[in-house]
Amino acid sequence: MKIVYIASPYAGDTEANTEKAIDYCAFAVSRGVLPLAPHLLFPLFLDEDDIEQRELGLSFGITLLDKCDELWVCGDEVSKGMAAEIKTAQEIGIPIKYFSRQEAMACP
């Protein structure tokens, strides 16, 4: 089964962005792939408001990205963290797909 890294905004309105990330993961499952969304996991035990812990979480995500088959960039904006994920995927040759919020919400 293909593993896809789900990149979507998290910082800012974390409650709304968490709900969107959950929707993006459901979209990925509807496409027959295994979604990996580190920003749904790491905030459970890392403090997003602590700069060191946020950077640690971002580095954990980059490590996991290297294990994925594709990067899916979801939503209508690219955050600073997502930009780093996109850059890394380009550098290591991982295919990148882009999905707008509307595309992802059109899934059955």
N, C-alpha and C positions, 0 to 999 in steps of 0.2 A: 504494500500500500504506500502511496506517495504521501510524504510528510511535507506540509506547507507551513511556513512561518507567517503568521498573521501580524502585520504591522498596521497599527491605527493609533490615532492620538490617545494619550492617557492624561497627561498633565492638564491643569486647568479645572474643568468641570469633571472631576474624576468619576462621579456617580453616573452622569450621562455617558461619558466615554467608556465606562465599564459595560454599560448596557449595550452600547454599539459594538464593542469588541465581542460580546457574547453573541450578538446577532451575526457578526462576521464569521465567527466560528461555526454557527449553525449553517450559514451559507456554504462554507467550505465542506461541511459534512454532506450537505445536499448535493455537492459536486463529486462525492465519492472519495474525498481525501481526508487525511488525519490532520486537523489543525493544531498548531502550537502557537499559543499566544502568551508569551512570558509576562506581559503586563497584566494578565489576569491572575498570575501566580505570585510573582515576587512581591507585590504590594501587601500580600497577606502577612509577610514577615520582615519586610524591609520598609523603612520609613521614607516615603516619597519626598517629604519635606526636609530630610537630612541630606545634604549635598553628597556626602561620602557614600551613604547607602543608596542613593539614587544612581550614582555613577557605578556602584557595584552591580546593581540590578541591570543597568544598561550593558555592562561588560558580560554579565551572565547571558543576556539575550544574544549578544554577538557570538558567544561561544556556541550557543544552541543553533543559531542561524547556519553555522558551518556544517551542521548535521542534517540540514533540511534539503529537500529536492527543489523547492521553489520558495520565493518570497512573494507574498500577496500583499500589496499596498492597498489598503481599504479606506474609503472615505473621501472627502472632498478637500482635504488639506493635508499637508505634509509637515509634521512637527520636526523639531530639531533632532529628537531621538530617532524618528523614522528616517530622516535624511542620512543619519549615520548608518542605519541598517541597509538602506538602499546603496550607499557607497560601498559598504562591505560586500554586499551581494555582487555588485559589479566587479569588484576587485578579485573575488574568488570564483567568479563565473557561475553564480547561481541565477537561473532564469527568474525574471521579475514580471509579475502580472499586476495590472492596475484595475481596481474596481471602484466605481463611484458608490456613494451611499445608496443611490437609487438602484443601481445594478444589483447590489447585494440584497436589497430588500425585495427585489422582484422574484426571488427564488420561491419555489413552491413550498 
